[in-house]
């Protein structure tokens, strides 16, 4: 395929996705949920990659579940992942009053208000649970809010995504040193910032720490932010109320996140993600390869691939 053909294909794919989001932005959440309940089982049956990764992760995290219960959890998880994908148009393009009205409950807001009253910034750990774009909508509607942003692989979608995430006032910064500096400045202004606690960082930007008992390579950005700004850390998620709306939850962080030791802090971060998942395990994005890096690879073991799960 020529570069011109590839570029055209990319533009067509991006255009189709954007049109789907715009169409679904006008649909009721109950309709989107019914669509997700149809698509999720199809993904489980026909998408080998998503099914296998989900099953491997669930087997690792919930080893005591019998096969039938694990299959049911896998199917439910893929339904929720489908819903997240279809709800992006709603979060980014539906009229703001509709999105605000869909947020039926907010738990733990006092954690953010108390921190700001004390003159402290707030780091919101936002794992891939429920619909994190609805969480971004709520945070940027109610607080000065800054988050890191990496352009999508389908470059023509960048304006659509950026416009959706920024529409309530969020400040998006790049995933580099300049972006980290912007997060620091926002925290020193007693504002809120969001970071992804469960995304595997590049080598050199993390440490191995337990996640459900298995070592997972975890970013070390948090202790740098906390040590220099004295920010408070909370976990934030938008839990889906299927077909009805969302419940925002803010949970106080595991105390280990404030430790200056990077491995101890990363262990606390992973404990925060585990606590969020416990709210409703199927709503976590289990098809993500959370364990794709292994300690043996970092140590230069010649046969490190044998230790990988995927």
C-alpha positions in Angstrom: 0.0 0.0 0.0 1.4 3.4 -1.0 1.7 6.3 1.5 -1.2 8.0 -0.2 -3.4 5.0 0.1 -2.5 4.5 3.7 -3.3 8.1 4.4 -6.7 7.9 2.7 -7.5 4.7 4.6 -6.5 6.4 7.9 -8.7 9.4 7.2 -11.7 7.1 6.2 -11.3 5.1 9.4 -11.1 8.2 11.5 -14.1 9.7 9.7 -16.2 6.6 10.3 -15.3 6.5 14.0 -16.1 10.2 14.5 -19.5 9.8 12.7 -20.3 6.9 14.9 -19.5 9.0 18.0 -21.6 11.8 16.8 -24.5 9.5 16.1 -24.4 7.9 19.5 -24.1 11.2 21.2 -27.7 11.7 20.4 -28.9 8.4 21.7 -30.1 7.5 25.2 -27.7 5.7 27.5 -30.1 2.8 27.7 -29.8 2.4 23.9 -26.0 2.5 24.1 -26.1 -0.1 26.8 -28.3 -2.4 24.8 -25.9 -2.0 21.8 -23.0 -2.9 24.1 -24.7 -6.0 25.4 -25.0 -7.2 21.8 -21.4 -6.3 20.8 -19.6 -7.5 24.0 -20.4 -11.2 23.4 -19.4 -10.9 19.8 -16.0 -9.5 20.8 -15.6 -12.4 23.3 -16.4 -14.9 20.5 -14.6 -13.5 17.5 -11.8 -11.2 18.8 -9.1 -13.6 19.8 -6.7 -10.9 21.2 -9.2 -9.2 23.5 -10.7 -12.5 24.7 -7.3 -14.1 25.4 -5.8 -11.1 27.3 -9.0 -10.7 29.3 -9.0 -14.4 30.2 -5.3 -14.4 31.1 -5.7 -11.4 33.3 -8.8 -12.7 35.1 -7.1 -16.0 35.7 -4.1 -14.3 37.2 -6.1 -11.9 39.4 -9.0 -14.2 40.4 -7.4 -17.7 40.5 -10.1 -19.1 42.8 -13.0 -18.4 40.3 -14.3 -21.5 38.6 -14.2 -21.6 34.8 -17.9 -20.7 34.4 -17.7 -17.7 36.7 -14.6 -16.5 34.9 -16.2 -16.8 31.5 -19.2 -14.8 32.8 -16.9 -12.1 34.2 -14.9 -12.0 30.9 -18.2 -11.5 29.0 -19.4 -8.8 31.4 -16.0 -7.0 31.2 -16.1 -6.9 27.4 -19.7 -5.6 27.5 -18.5 -2.7 29.7 -15.5 -2.1 27.5 -17.8 -1.8 24.5 -20.0 0.6 26.4 -17.0 2.8 27.2 -16.1 2.9 23.5 -19.7 3.7 22.4 -20.2 6.3 25.2 -17.2 8.5 24.0 -19.5 10.4 21.7 -21.9 11.0 24.7 -19.0 12.2 26.9 -17.4 14.4 24.3 -20.3 15.6 22.1 -23.6 15.4 23.9 -24.9 18.7 25.3 -23.2 19.4 28.6 -26.4 19.6 30.6 -27.3 16.0 29.4 -23.9 14.7 30.5 -24.2 16.5 33.8 -27.7 15.1 34.4 -26.4 11.6 33.7 -24.1 11.8 36.7 -26.5 10.6 39.2 -24.2 10.3 42.2 -21.0 11.9 43.5 -19.2 10.2 46.4 -16.2 11.6 48.2 -16.1 15.1 46.8 -15.2 16.3 50.3 -11.7 14.8 49.7 -11.1 17.3 47.0 -12.7 20.2 48.7 -10.8 19.6 51.9 -7.5 19.5 50.1 -8.1 22.7 48.2 -9.4 24.4 51.4 -6.0 23.6 52.9 -4.2 25.1 49.9 -3.1 21.8 48.6 -3.4 20.5 45.0 -5.1 17.1 44.3 -3.7 14.3 42.2 -6.5 12.2 40.9 -5.5 8.6 40.0 -7.9 7.7 37.2 -7.6 4.0 36.3 -9.2 2.4 33.2 -12.5 1.7 35.0 -16.0 2.6 34.1 -16.0 5.6 31.8 -13.0 7.8 32.6 -14.0 10.4 30.0 -17.2 11.1 32.1 -14.8 11.5 35.1 -12.8 14.0 33.0 -16.0 15.9 32.2 -17.0 16.2 35.8 -13.6 17.2 37.1 -13.0 19.8 34.5 -16.6 21.1 35.1 -16.0 21.6 38.8 -12.3 22.3 39.3 -9.3 23.8 37.4 -8.1 20.5 36.0 -5.0 19.5 34.1 -4.2 16.1 32.5 -1.6 14.6 30.2 -2.6 13.9 26.7 -1.0 11.7 24.0 -2.4 12.1 20.5 -4.2 9.0 19.1 -2.6 6.6 16.6 -5.3 7.6 14.2 -4.0 11.2 13.8 -7.1 12.6 12.1 -9.1 11.8 15.3 -6.9 14.2 17.3 -9.0 17.3 16.9 -12.2 15.5 17.8 -10.7 13.9 20.9 -8.9 17.1 22.0 -12.1 19.2 21.5 -14.1 16.7 23.5 -11.7 16.5 26.4 -11.1 20.3 26.6 -14.7 21.5 26.2 -15.4 21.9 29.9 -12.1 23.7 30.5 -9.6 20.9 31.0 -6.0 21.8 30.3 -4.3 19.1 28.2 -0.5 18.9 28.4 2.0 16.6 26.6 3.4 13.4 28.0 6.9 14.7 28.4 9.0 16.9 30.7 7.1 20.0 29.7 3.8 18.3 30.6 5.2 17.2 34.0 6.3 20.7 34.7 2.7 21.9 33.9 1.3 19.4 36.3 3.7 20.6 39.0 2.6 24.2 38.4 -1.1 23.3 38.6 -0.6 21.5 41.9 1.2 24.4 43.4 -1.8 26.6 42.4 -3.9 24.1 44.5 -5.6 22.7 41.4 -6.5 19.2 40.4 -4.5 17.0 38.0 -5.2 13.6 36.6 -2.8 10.8 35.9 -3.3 7.2 34.6 -2.0 4.9 37.4 -2.4 1.6 35.5 -0.8 2.3 32.1 2.5 0.6 31.6 5.3 3.2 31.2 8.4 3.0 29.1 11.5 1.4 30.5 13.2 3.8 32.9 10.0 5.5 33.9 8.8 2.9 36.4 9.5 0.2 38.9 8.0 -3.2 39.5 5.4 -3.4 42.2 2.7 -5.9 43.1 -0.7 -5.7 41.4 -3.0 -8.4 42.6 0.1 -10.3 43.8 2.0 -10.2 40.5 4.8 -7.8 39.7 3.6 -5.1 37.3 5.7 -2.3 35.8 4.3 0.8 37.4 5.0 4.5 36.7 7.0 6.5 39.2 5.6 10.0 38.3 3.4 10.2 41.4 6.1 10.4 44.1 7.8 13.1 42.1 4.6 15.2 42.1 3.8 14.6 45.7 7.3 15.3 47.1 7.5 18.6 45.4 4.0 19.9 45.9 2.6 18.2 49.1 -0.5 17.4 47.0 -3.2 15.1 48.3 -3.9 11.9 46.3 -7.3 10.4 45.6 -8.5 7.7 43.3 -11.3 8.8 41.0 -13.7 6.7 38.8 -17.0 7.1 37.0 -18.8 3.9 37.7 -21.4 3.0 35.1 -25.0 2.6 36.2 -26.0 0.4 33.2 -28.4 2.2 30.9 -29.1 5.0 33.5 -26.0 7.0 34.0 -22.9 7.2 36.2 -21.8 7.4 39.8 -18.6 9.4 40.5 -16.4 7.9 43.3 -13.4 9.6 44.9 -11.5 7.2 47.3 -8.8 8.2 49.7 -5.4 6.9 48.6 -3.4 4.1 50.2 -1.0 5.9 52.5 2.0 4.3 50.8 1.5 6.6 47.8 3.1 9.4 49.9 6.3 7.4 50.6 9.5 8.8 49.0 10.6 5.3 48.1 9.5 4.7 44.5 8.7 1.0 44.9 6.7 1.6 48.1 4.8 4.5 46.4 4.1 2.3 43.3 2.8 -0.4 45.6 0.4 2.1 47.1 -0.7 3.2 43.6 -1.5 -0.3 42.6 -3.4 -0.8 45.8 -5.5 2.2 44.9 -6.4 0.7 41.5 -7.3 -2.6 43.3 -9.7 -0.7 45.6 -11.3 1.0 42.6 -11.8 -2.3 40.8 -13.4 -3.8 43.9 -16.3 -1.3 43.4 -17.4 -3.4 40.4 -14.8 -5.8 38.8 -16.4 -6.2 35.4 -16.0 -2.4 34.8 -12.2 -2.6 34.7 -10.6 -2.8 31.3 -9.2 -6.3 31.7 -8.2 -6.6 28.0 -5.2 -4.3 28.6 -1.8 -6.0 28.9 -1.0 -4.8 32.4 1.7 -7.4 32.9 3.4 -7.2 29.5 6.7 -6.2 31.0 8.4 -8.7 33.4 11.3 -8.3 35.9 13.3 -10.9 33.9 13.3 -8.7 30.9 14.6 -5.7 32.9 17.3 -8.0 34.4 18.5 -9.0 30.9 17.5 -12.7 31.4 18.2 -14.4 28.1 15.0 -16.4 28.2 12.7 -13.6 29.5 9.9 -14.3 27.0 9.2 -17.5 28.9 8.1 -15.5 31.9 5.6 -13.4 30.0 1.9 -14.0 30.2 1.2 -12.7 26.7 
